[in-house]
Amino acid sequence: MRKFVIVLAMLATTACSRKPATDFSKLASEATWKILSFSPVNASAQGLHQFEKKDFDTQLDDLSYPSLRKQRDYLVELHKRMNAFDKAALAPEDRADYEVIESQIGLALFDTDIAETWQHSPQTYVELVGNALFNPLMLEYAPKETRFRHIIARMEKLPAFLETARRQLADAPQIWIDVAKEENQGNIGLIDKTLRAAVPENLKTAFDSAASSALDSLRAFNRFLETDLPTRRRGGSAEWRLGPDKYATKFKLALATDRTPDQVLADAENRLKAVRANMLELATPLHTKWFPAHGAHPESGEALQTKVVKEVLDHIANDHSTPQTYFTDAAKYLEEARNFAQARNLLTLPGGANLQVIPTPEFLRGAYGVGGFNPAPVLEPKLGAFFWITPIPPNWPKERAESKLREYNIFKLRLLVVHEAMPGHYVQDEFANAVEPKQRRILRAIFSNGPYVEGWAQYITQVMLDEGYLDKAPELRLTFYKEELRVDANAILDIKLQTNRMTDDEAMSLMESLTFQEHEEAVAKLQRAKLSATQLPTYFVGWRDWLRVREHVTANSKNFTLRDFHNRALKEGGIPLPVLAQLLTGKPLN
């Protein structure tokens, strides 16, 4: 409880004028590079290969308690130094950076002192291993032979790294253990198959030697996850829920919005009802066309909405890819979306030469069951950004594969492409990589505000449809409404599950009955809700706040255009949306 009070007190701290505002940029620059250096794996992936005479490309993160304690002490001292500035006296861009740094200090202290993921999250260790080995394979920052020497050096450090994990993990929720085992099996495959097949001939002996001990340690870690960790209870109750108080604190830090969890929950529940009504209105003529023999349904109210809309969505879901064409169809829709956004002059589009569409890495498929976007290194953007598509595993039963393909039919797959890549996250990331000066670019990239990032992807998808994407096909709009229901449900799920106001059965009912999600999708989303807290609401909060910011800018502009608004907003990088509104207009967001 004492640590919890410390973080809460930090949130309420006000600045006092003791240092000149002109000195702030020096502190922000120091903090940016220093905090990035805490994670050699992430620093290397972002294009920072050396810092303070340390070579990051061959290193793993030091997640031992003494190291984490040193990092924590630095952050506490950094907060004190930040507090020596009068935030109100800073230049607008510096004030925005101040907000970003303060939020990240709070999040880091929350993670170390309150959530204590280093004691309870086995997937933290497993995913770091995967990233440490996969990034040098995919990011061509040096010749292939050099990068494989880095991979070998990191593999040699795996036994000690995993021994630290075994020593420090006090307990873990069973769902976290299960996901860690699945992802760790992906790490084993990454070394034993993917990397082994790609290693240069002259490094095979060194690779085999390092791989042998690395694989032994990874397999031993899986046995630890299977037999030992479930029996440990040193750190308390192995609970994935944060509870109301801790959740409210993390919500404020992670989302940096001006609304509370309960305000967002009420808004999401109201939106869910409104969207369902919109869906019934749009689905009714399609239902009449496709099911003339059904006549008038005897149901009324919510039951009628569910019946009619579900029948229409089920019909739409019939038009989907096959397991063999799913990946290639996504690549085709990427070009289609690019051409439309360019024709409508929605914003300045990047060339796209550095965007690669690849299967989701195996070690991340537990968290990315559908796909995702991995941005280009902030310091080396030419190395490439990755749009991940999670393929249909060949060993899946036919019914399971069909469920996923129906969920991601040709309309939903298009929406996924728009969201993750064009003109969603990829375009957003290309703008972020052009922010100057360099220190500000790095700061706003590695500490990007979740609602700004995820909200943009949701918001720009709505803009694409409003502008007539796919000739305003009602099937696409209805699928988008279904997507909006999913966004609404994301916020509801996270808030209620994490604050112990919803059971698993209630969560599944919300997704399958009220938001029309296929069973496979709902199962994956419930798992995701238990793996993280405050990430799922970023879509809803961000989408709503992007619309608020646009309305705010429109009201304070004489010659508003979408292109100008989008370009200006994206050129600021991933800052909190209330801060963005202030930067664009000089006035606070209402």
Protein Blocks (a to p, Z undefined) as FASTA:
>chain_A
ZZmmmmmmmmmpccddfbdfklmmmmmmmmmmmmmmmmmmlmmmnopabgghiafklpcc
dfbfklmmmmmmmmmmmmmmmmmpcfklpcfklmmmmmmmmmmmmmmmmmmmmnommlmm
mklmmmmmmmmmmmmmmmccbcfklmmmmmmmmmmmmmmmmmmmmmmmmbdcfklmmmmm
mmmmmmmmmmmmmmmmmpcfklmmmmmmmmmmmmmmmmmmmmmmmmmmmmpcklocadfb
gbjmlmmmmmmmmnopabdfklmmmmmmmmmmmmmmmmmmmmmmmmmmmmmmnopafbec
jllmmmmmmmmmmmmmmmccdfklmmmmmmmmmmmmmmmmmmnopaccdehlmpccdddd
fklmmmmmnbccddddfklmmnopcdddddddfkbcfklmmmmmmmmgmklmmmmmmmmm
mcclmmmmmmmmmpccfklmmmmmmmccfklmmmmmmmmmmmmmmnopahipaklmmmmm
mmmmmmmmmmmmmmmmmnopacfklmmmmmmmmnopafklmmmmmmmmmmpghklmmmmm
mmmmmmmmmmmmmmmcfbdcfklmmmmmmmnopadfklmmmmmnopacZZ
